[in-house]
Amino acid sequence: MPQMKPMMWMMMMTMTLSMIFMTMIMNFFTTIKISYKSSKKSPTPMKWKW
C-alpha cells in the first residue's frame, strides 16, 4: 500500500465524516417527521428512536 500524502488523507477523512454526518442528520429529520405525524393523533409525548 503506497504512502498517502497528508493533504489527501485529510480530504478523505473530511469527506467520510461529512457523509456520515449528513446521513445522521437525514435520519434525525425523518424520525422527527414520523414521530410528529404519529404524535398528532395521540397526546402522548414523543419517544425518540435511535
PyMOL Python script that loads the backbone (N, CA, C, O; Angstrom):
from pymol import cmd

cmd.read_pdbstr("""\
ATOM      1  N   MET A   1       0.844  -1.199   0.000  1.00  0.00           N
ATOM      2  CA  MET A   1       0.000   0.000   0.000  1.00  0.00           C
ATOM      3  C   MET A   1       0.886   1.259   0.000  1.00  0.00           C
ATOM      4  O   MET A   1       1.706   1.440   0.901  1.00  0.00           O
ATOM      5  N   PRO A   2       0.720   2.125  -1.011  1.00  0.00           N
ATOM      6  CA  PRO A   2       1.569   3.321  -1.079  1.00  0.00           C
ATOM      7  C   PRO A   2       1.228   4.346  -0.001  1.00  0.00           C
ATOM      8  O   PRO A   2       0.085   4.442   0.447  1.00  0.00           O
ATOM      9  N   GLN A   3       2.223   5.097   0.399  1.00  0.00           N
ATOM     10  CA  GLN A   3       2.027   6.110   1.436  1.00  0.00           C
ATOM     11  C   GLN A   3       1.234   7.283   0.864  1.00  0.00           C
ATOM     12  O   GLN A   3       1.594   7.841  -0.173  1.00  0.00           O
ATOM     13  N   MET A   4       0.154   7.649   1.547  1.00  0.00           N
ATOM     14  CA  MET A   4      -0.668   8.758   1.084  1.00  0.00           C
ATOM     15  C   MET A   4      -0.142  10.083   1.605  1.00  0.00           C
ATOM     16  O   MET A   4       0.451  10.156   2.681  1.00  0.00           O
ATOM     17  N   LYS A   5      -0.368  11.122   0.826  1.00  0.00           N
ATOM     18  CA  LYS A   5       0.023  12.463   1.261  1.00  0.00           C
ATOM     19  C   LYS A   5      -0.907  12.905   2.386  1.00  0.00           C
ATOM     20  O   LYS A   5      -2.088  12.556   2.379  1.00  0.00           O
ATOM     21  N   PRO A   6      -0.396  13.667   3.350  1.00  0.00           N
ATOM     22  CA  PRO A   6      -1.237  14.115   4.478  1.00  0.00           C
ATOM     23  C   PRO A   6      -2.472  14.897   4.022  1.00  0.00           C
ATOM     24  O   PRO A   6      -3.551  14.776   4.602  1.00  0.00           O
ATOM     25  N   MET A   7      -2.290  15.701   2.972  1.00  0.00           N
ATOM     26  CA  MET A   7      -3.413  16.511   2.475  1.00  0.00           C
ATOM     27  C   MET A   7      -4.523  15.610   1.930  1.00  0.00           C
ATOM     28  O   MET A   7      -5.703  15.812   2.215  1.00  0.00           O
ATOM     29  N   MET A   8      -4.122  14.622   1.147  1.00  0.00           N
ATOM     30  CA  MET A   8      -5.095  13.684   0.584  1.00  0.00           C
ATOM     31  C   MET A   8      -5.822  12.930   1.692  1.00  0.00           C
ATOM     32  O   MET A   8      -7.038  12.743   1.637  1.00  0.00           O
ATOM     33  N   TRP A   9      -5.066  12.502   2.691  1.00  0.00           N
ATOM     34  CA  TRP A   9      -5.647  11.756   3.804  1.00  0.00           C
ATOM     35  C   TRP A   9      -6.660  12.613   4.543  1.00  0.00           C
ATOM     36  O   TRP A   9      -7.740  12.145   4.904  1.00  0.00           O
ATOM     37  N   MET A  10      -6.299  13.882   4.768  1.00  0.00           N
ATOM     38  CA  MET A  10      -7.205  14.815   5.449  1.00  0.00           C
ATOM     39  C   MET A  10      -8.493  15.004   4.653  1.00  0.00           C
ATOM     40  O   MET A  10      -9.587  15.013   5.218  1.00  0.00           O
ATOM     41  N   MET A  11      -8.352  15.154   3.344  1.00  0.00           N
ATOM     42  CA  MET A  11      -9.522  15.328   2.480  1.00  0.00           C
ATOM     43  C   MET A  11     -10.428  14.100   2.535  1.00  0.00           C
ATOM     44  O   MET A  11     -11.651  14.215   2.620  1.00  0.00           O
ATOM     45  N   MET A  12      -9.812  12.938   2.484  1.00  0.00           N
ATOM     46  CA  MET A  12     -10.569  11.690   2.549  1.00  0.00           C
ATOM     47  C   MET A  12     -11.336  11.584   3.863  1.00  0.00           C
ATOM     48  O   MET A  12     -12.513  11.226   3.886  1.00  0.00           O
ATOM     49  N   MET A  13     -10.647  11.901   4.951  1.00  0.00           N
ATOM     50  CA  MET A  13     -11.273  11.846   6.269  1.00  0.00           C
ATOM     51  C   MET A  13     -12.440  12.820   6.365  1.00  0.00           C
ATOM     52  O   MET A  13     -13.509  12.472   6.866  1.00  0.00           O
ATOM     53  N   THR A  14     -12.229  14.041   5.880  1.00  0.00           N
ATOM     54  CA  THR A  14     -13.276  15.060   5.934  1.00  0.00           C
ATOM     55  C   THR A  14     -14.493  14.618   5.128  1.00  0.00           C
ATOM     56  O   THR A  14     -15.631  14.774   5.573  1.00  0.00           O
ATOM     57  N   MET A  15     -14.251  14.071   3.949  1.00  0.00           N
ATOM     58  CA  MET A  15     -15.357  13.614   3.103  1.00  0.00           C
ATOM     59  C   MET A  15     -16.142  12.492   3.773  1.00  0.00           C
ATOM     60  O   MET A  15     -17.373  12.493   3.766  1.00  0.00           O
ATOM     61  N   THR A  16     -15.424  11.542   4.349  1.00  0.00           N
ATOM     62  CA  THR A  16     -16.088  10.422   5.025  1.00  0.00           C
ATOM     63  C   THR A  16     -16.908  10.922   6.203  1.00  0.00           C
ATOM     64  O   THR A  16     -18.053  10.510   6.392  1.00  0.00           O
ATOM     65  N   LEU A  17     -16.317  11.813   6.996  1.00  0.00           N
ATOM     66  CA  LEU A  17     -17.007  12.355   8.167  1.00  0.00           C
ATOM     67  C   LEU A  17     -18.245  13.144   7.758  1.00  0.00           C
ATOM     68  O   LEU A  17     -19.294  13.031   8.392  1.00  0.00           O
ATOM     69  N   SER A  18     -18.125  13.938   6.707  1.00  0.00           N
ATOM     70  CA  SER A  18     -19.268  14.734   6.251  1.00  0.00           C
ATOM     71  C   SER A  18     -20.395  13.830   5.751  1.00  0.00           C
ATOM     72  O   SER A  18     -21.572  14.109   5.979  1.00  0.00           O
ATOM     73  N   MET A  19     -20.027  12.747   5.069  1.00  0.00           N
ATOM     74  CA  MET A  19     -21.027  11.797   4.596  1.00  0.00           C
ATOM     75  C   MET A  19     -21.785  11.177   5.766  1.00  0.00           C
ATOM     76  O   MET A  19     -23.012  11.083   5.739  1.00  0.00           O
ATOM     77  N   ILE A  20     -21.049  10.755   6.791  1.00  0.00           N
ATOM     78  CA  ILE A  20     -21.660  10.163   7.982  1.00  0.00           C
ATOM     79  C   ILE A  20     -22.563  11.191   8.660  1.00  0.00           C
ATOM     80  O   ILE A  20     -23.681  10.883   9.071  1.00  0.00           O
ATOM     81  N   PHE A  21     -22.054  12.417   8.768  1.00  0.00           N
ATOM     82  CA  PHE A  21     -22.803  13.498   9.411  1.00  0.00           C
ATOM     83  C   PHE A  21     -24.113  13.765   8.672  1.00  0.00           C
ATOM     84  O   PHE A  21     -25.164  13.912   9.296  1.00  0.00           O
ATOM     85  N   MET A  22     -24.045  13.829   7.336  1.00  0.00           N
ATOM     86  CA  MET A  22     -25.233  14.061   6.524  1.00  0.00           C
ATOM     87  C   MET A  22     -26.260  12.948   6.718  1.00  0.00           C
ATOM     88  O   MET A  22     -27.453  13.217   6.856  1.00  0.00           O
ATOM     89  N   THR A  23     -25.801  11.719   6.727  1.00  0.00           N
ATOM     90  CA  THR A  23     -26.702  10.579   6.929  1.00  0.00           C
ATOM     91  C   THR A  23     -27.383  10.667   8.281  1.00  0.00           C
ATOM     92  O   THR A  23     -28.582  10.414   8.400  1.00  0.00           O
ATOM     93  N   MET A  24     -26.608  11.031   9.311  1.00  0.00           N
ATOM     94  CA  MET A  24     -27.166  11.166  10.655  1.00  0.00           C
ATOM     95  C   MET A  24     -28.237  12.248  10.702  1.00  0.00           C
ATOM     96  O   MET A  24     -29.289  12.054  11.309  1.00  0.00           O
ATOM     97  N   ILE A  25     -27.974  13.388  10.062  1.00  0.00           N
ATOM     98  CA  ILE A  25     -28.931  14.495  10.033  1.00  0.00           C
ATOM     99  C   ILE A  25     -30.210  14.058   9.316  1.00  0.00           C
ATOM    100  O   ILE A  25     -31.315  14.317   9.794  1.00  0.00           O
ATOM    101  N   MET A  26     -30.056  13.400   8.175  1.00  0.00           N
ATOM    102  CA  MET A  26     -31.212  12.934   7.408  1.00  0.00           C
ATOM    103  C   MET A  26     -32.059  11.971   8.234  1.00  0.00           C
ATOM    104  O   MET A  26     -33.283  12.098   8.268  1.00  0.00           O
ATOM    105  N   ASN A  27     -31.428  11.025   8.891  1.00  0.00           N
ATOM    106  CA  ASN A  27     -32.139  10.069   9.739  1.00  0.00           C
ATOM    107  C   ASN A  27     -32.865  10.783  10.864  1.00  0.00           C
ATOM    108  O   ASN A  27     -34.011  10.466  11.185  1.00  0.00           O
ATOM    109  N   PHE A  28     -32.173  11.766  11.466  1.00  0.00           N
ATOM    110  CA  PHE A  28     -32.748  12.537  12.565  1.00  0.00           C
ATOM    111  C   PHE A  28     -34.028  13.241  12.118  1.00  0.00           C
ATOM    112  O   PHE A  28     -35.047  13.183  12.807  1.00  0.00           O
ATOM    113  N   PHE A  29     -33.969  13.912  10.952  1.00  0.00           N
ATOM    114  CA  PHE A  29     -35.132  14.641  10.464  1.00  0.00           C
ATOM    115  C   PHE A  29     -36.281  13.709  10.101  1.00  0.00           C
ATOM    116  O   PHE A  29     -37.440  14.025  10.369  1.00  0.00           O
ATOM    117  N   THR A  30     -35.977  12.575   9.501  1.00  0.00           N
ATOM    118  CA  THR A  30     -37.037  11.627   9.145  1.00  0.00           C
ATOM    119  C   THR A  30     -37.709  11.083  10.400  1.00  0.00           C
ATOM    120  O   THR A  30     -38.927  10.905  10.420  1.00  0.00           O
ATOM    121  N   THR A  31     -36.936  10.819  11.441  1.00  0.00           N
ATOM    122  CA  THR A  31     -37.517  10.322  12.697  1.00  0.00           C
ATOM    123  C   THR A  31     -38.411  11.388  13.306  1.00  0.00           C
ATOM    124  O   THR A  31     -39.488  11.074  13.813  1.00  0.00           O
ATOM    125  N   ILE A  32     -37.983  12.635  13.265  1.00  0.00           N
ATOM    126  CA  ILE A  32     -38.785  13.732  13.814  1.00  0.00           C
ATOM    127  C   ILE A  32     -40.112  13.820  13.059  1.00  0.00           C
ATOM    128  O   ILE A  32     -41.170  13.953  13.674  1.00  0.00           O
ATOM    129  N   LYS A  33     -40.056  13.745  11.736  1.00  0.00           N
ATOM    130  CA  LYS A  33     -41.273  13.825  10.924  1.00  0.00           C
ATOM    131  C   LYS A  33     -42.232  12.692  11.262  1.00  0.00           C
ATOM    132  O   LYS A  33     -43.430  12.923  11.430  1.00  0.00           O
ATOM    133  N   ILE A  34     -41.720  11.480  11.362  1.00  0.00           N
ATOM    134  CA  ILE A  34     -42.546  10.307  11.666  1.00  0.00           C
ATOM    135  C   ILE A  34     -43.163  10.444  13.055  1.00  0.00           C
ATOM    136  O   ILE A  34     -44.356  10.199  13.235  1.00  0.00           O
ATOM    137  N   SER A  35     -42.352  10.837  14.034  1.00  0.00           N
ATOM    138  CA  SER A  35     -42.841  10.986  15.410  1.00  0.00           C
ATOM    139  C   SER A  35     -43.882  12.097  15.475  1.00  0.00           C
ATOM    140  O   SER A  35     -44.878  11.979  16.189  1.00  0.00           O
ATOM    141  N   TYR A  36     -43.651  13.172  14.732  1.00  0.00           N
ATOM    142  CA  TYR A  36     -44.584  14.300  14.728  1.00  0.00           C
ATOM    143  C   TYR A  36     -45.930  13.876  14.154  1.00  0.00           C
ATOM    144  O   TYR A  36     -46.977  14.231  14.695  1.00  0.00           O
ATOM    145  N   LYS A  37     -45.905  13.127  13.073  1.00  0.00           N
ATOM    146  CA  LYS A  37     -47.140  12.648  12.444  1.00  0.00           C
ATOM    147  C   LYS A  37     -47.916  11.739  13.389  1.00  0.00           C
ATOM    148  O   LYS A  37     -49.136  11.859  13.505  1.00  0.00           O
ATOM    149  N   SER A  38     -47.232  10.849  14.051  1.00  0.00           N
ATOM    150  CA  SER A  38     -47.888   9.895  14.944  1.00  0.00           C
ATOM    151  C   SER A  38     -48.352  10.575  16.229  1.00  0.00           C
ATOM    152  O   SER A  38     -49.353  10.170  16.820  1.00  0.00           O
ATOM    153  N   SER A  39     -47.629  11.605  16.660  1.00  0.00           N
ATOM    154  CA  SER A  39     -47.979  12.283  17.914  1.00  0.00           C
ATOM    155  C   SER A  39     -49.187  13.198  17.736  1.00  0.00           C
ATOM    156  O   SER A  39     -49.825  13.574  18.719  1.00  0.00           O
ATOM    157  N   LYS A  40     -49.505  13.559  16.501  1.00  0.00           N
ATOM    158  CA  LYS A  40     -50.670  14.411  16.253  1.00  0.00           C
ATOM    159  C   LYS A  40     -51.960  13.711  16.675  1.00  0.00           C
ATOM    160  O   LYS A  40     -52.896  14.355  17.149  1.00  0.00           O
ATOM    161  N   LYS A  41     -52.005  12.400  16.502  1.00  0.00           N
ATOM    162  CA  LYS A  41     -53.209  11.636  16.831  1.00  0.00           C
ATOM    163  C   LYS A  41     -53.348  11.438  18.339  1.00  0.00           C
ATOM    164  O   LYS A  41     -54.435  11.608  18.889  1.00  0.00           O
ATOM    165  N   SER A  42     -52.271  11.086  18.995  1.00  0.00           N
ATOM    166  CA  SER A  42     -52.321  10.822  20.436  1.00  0.00           C
ATOM    167  C   SER A  42     -51.557  11.896  21.217  1.00  0.00           C
ATOM    168  O   SER A  42     -50.531  12.383  20.742  1.00  0.00           O
ATOM    169  N   PRO A  43     -52.036  12.269  22.401  1.00  0.00           N
ATOM    170  CA  PRO A  43     -51.373  13.322  23.192  1.00  0.00           C
ATOM    171  C   PRO A  43     -50.143  12.848  23.961  1.00  0.00           C
ATOM    172  O   PRO A  43     -49.551  13.612  24.723  1.00  0.00           O
ATOM    173  N   THR A  44     -49.760  11.590  23.763  1.00  0.00           N
ATOM    174  CA  THR A  44     -48.589  11.063  24.474  1.00  0.00           C
ATOM    175  C   THR A  44     -47.324  11.752  23.978  1.00  0.00           C
ATOM    176  O   THR A  44     -47.230  12.082  22.795  1.00  0.00           O
ATOM    177  N   PRO A  45     -46.353  11.974  24.854  1.00  0.00           N
ATOM    178  CA  PRO A  45     -45.110  12.640  24.438  1.00  0.00           C
ATOM    179  C   PRO A  45     -44.303  11.797  23.460  1.00  0.00           C
ATOM    180  O   PRO A  45     -44.418  10.572  23.421  1.00  0.00           O
ATOM    181  N   MET A  46     -43.502  12.473  22.688  1.00  0.00           N
ATOM    182  CA  MET A  46     -42.687  11.803  21.674  1.00  0.00           C
ATOM    183  C   MET A  46     -41.632  10.912  22.311  1.00  0.00           C
ATOM    184  O   MET A  46     -41.021  11.252  23.324  1.00  0.00           O
ATOM    185  N   LYS A  47     -41.443   9.766  21.684  1.00  0.00           N
ATOM    186  CA  LYS A  47     -40.374   8.870  22.123  1.00  0.00           C
ATOM    187  C   LYS A  47     -39.345   8.802  21.006  1.00  0.00           C
ATOM    188  O   LYS A  47     -39.668   8.438  19.876  1.00  0.00           O
ATOM    189  N   TRP A  48     -38.114   9.152  21.324  1.00  0.00           N
ATOM    190  CA  TRP A  48     -37.068   9.191  20.300  1.00  0.00           C
ATOM    191  C   TRP A  48     -36.562   7.783  19.999  1.00  0.00           C
ATOM    192  O   TRP A  48     -36.280   6.992  20.900  1.00  0.00           O
ATOM    193  N   LYS A  49     -36.458   7.504  18.723  1.00  0.00           N
ATOM    194  CA  LYS A  49     -35.911   6.214  18.287  1.00  0.00           C
ATOM    195  C   LYS A  49     -34.537   6.450  17.704  1.00  0.00           C
ATOM    196  O   LYS A  49     -34.383   7.223  16.758  1.00  0.00           O
ATOM    197  N   TRP A  50     -33.525   5.782  18.269  1.00  0.00           N
ATOM    198  CA  TRP A  50     -32.164   5.968  17.768  1.00  0.00           C
ATOM    199  C   TRP A  50     -31.648   4.664  17.190  1.00  0.00           C
ATOM    200  O   TRP A  50     -30.515   4.605  16.713  1.00  0.00           O
TER     201      TRP A  50
END
""", "prot")
cmd.dss("prot")
cmd.show_as("cartoon", "prot")
cmd.util.cbc("prot")
cmd.orient("prot")
